[in-house]
Amino acid sequence: MEDIAAERKKIDALDRKLLRIVSRRLAVARRIGVLKVTRGKRVVDRAREKEVRLNWRANAKASGVPVRDAMAVLRALLAMSKTEQKKVKR
């Protein structure tokens, strides 16, 4: 039987990986923000957000992650991405 402390160490390692991925996602969002500014586009792109939501919903189902929970994570990620894009000088 696994030890609780050992399992928690696994969670901690996964959390570090998740945060590195979130950091990389935000860096890409910033670069997209720069591109949007140079092209005169708005930060919010409803069509793209809809596409991302549909992808997340499908991927959550395929991965066995409750869709409601996955969508809560996505809402946080989208808010973080928008914040990063709004920091880009217009």
C-alpha positions as CSV (number, residue, x, y, z in Angstrom):
1,M,0.0,0.0,0.0
2,E,1.3,3.4,-1.0
3,D,2.3,5.9,1.7
4,I,0.3,9.2,1.8
5,A,3.5,11.2,1.9
6,A,4.8,9.5,-1.2
7,E,1.5,10.2,-3.0
8,R,1.6,13.8,-1.9
9,K,5.1,14.1,-3.4
10,K,3.7,12.9,-6.7
11,I,1.0,15.6,-6.5
12,D,3.6,18.2,-5.7
13,A,5.6,17.2,-8.8
14,L,2.5,17.3,-11.0
15,D,1.6,20.7,-9.6
16,R,5.1,22.0,-10.5
17,K,4.7,20.6,-14.1
18,L,1.2,22.2,-14.4
19,L,2.5,25.6,-13.3
20,R,5.4,25.4,-15.8
21,I,2.8,24.6,-18.5
22,V,0.6,27.5,-17.4
23,S,3.7,29.8,-17.5
24,R,4.4,28.7,-21.1
25,R,0.7,29.2,-22.0
26,L,0.8,32.7,-20.7
27,A,4.0,33.5,-22.6
28,V,2.2,32.4,-25.8
29,A,-0.8,34.5,-24.9
30,R,1.5,37.5,-24.5
31,R,3.0,36.9,-28.0
32,I,-0.5,36.6,-29.4
33,G,-1.3,39.9,-27.7
34,V,1.6,41.6,-29.4
35,L,0.4,40.2,-32.8
36,K,-3.2,41.4,-32.1
37,V,-1.9,44.9,-31.4
38,T,0.2,45.0,-34.5
39,R,-2.9,43.9,-36.5
40,G,-5.3,46.2,-34.8
41,K,-7.3,43.4,-33.3
42,R,-9.2,43.4,-30.0
43,V,-8.0,41.2,-27.0
44,V,-11.3,39.3,-26.8
45,D,-11.9,36.9,-29.7
46,R,-15.3,35.3,-29.0
47,A,-15.0,32.9,-31.9
48,R,-11.7,31.6,-30.7
49,E,-12.9,31.3,-27.2
50,K,-15.8,29.2,-28.3
51,E,-13.5,27.0,-30.3
52,V,-11.2,26.5,-27.2
53,R,-14.2,25.7,-25.0
54,L,-15.4,23.1,-27.4
55,N,-11.9,21.6,-27.5
56,W,-11.7,21.6,-23.7
57,R,-15.1,20.0,-23.3
58,A,-14.2,17.2,-25.8
59,N,-10.8,16.6,-24.3
60,A,-12.2,16.6,-20.7
61,K,-14.7,13.9,-21.7
62,A,-12.0,11.9,-23.5
63,S,-9.7,12.2,-20.5
64,G,-12.3,11.3,-17.9
65,V,-12.1,14.7,-16.3
66,P,-15.5,16.1,-15.1
67,V,-16.4,18.7,-17.8
68,R,-17.7,21.2,-15.2
69,D,-14.4,21.1,-13.4
70,A,-12.4,21.3,-16.6
71,M,-14.4,24.3,-17.7
72,A,-13.7,26.1,-14.4
73,V,-9.9,25.6,-15.0
74,L,-10.4,26.9,-18.5
75,R,-12.2,30.0,-17.3
76,A,-9.2,30.8,-15.0
77,L,-6.8,30.3,-17.9
78,L,-8.7,32.5,-20.2
79,A,-8.9,35.2,-17.6
80,M,-5.1,35.0,-17.1
81,S,-4.5,35.1,-20.8
82,K,-6.7,38.1,-21.3
83,T,-4.9,39.9,-18.5
84,E,-1.5,39.2,-20.1
85,Q,-2.8,40.4,-23.5
86,K,-4.1,43.6,-22.0
87,K,-0.7,44.4,-20.6
88,V,0.6,44.8,-24.2
89,K,1.1,48.4,-25.1
90,R,-1.4,49.7,-27.6
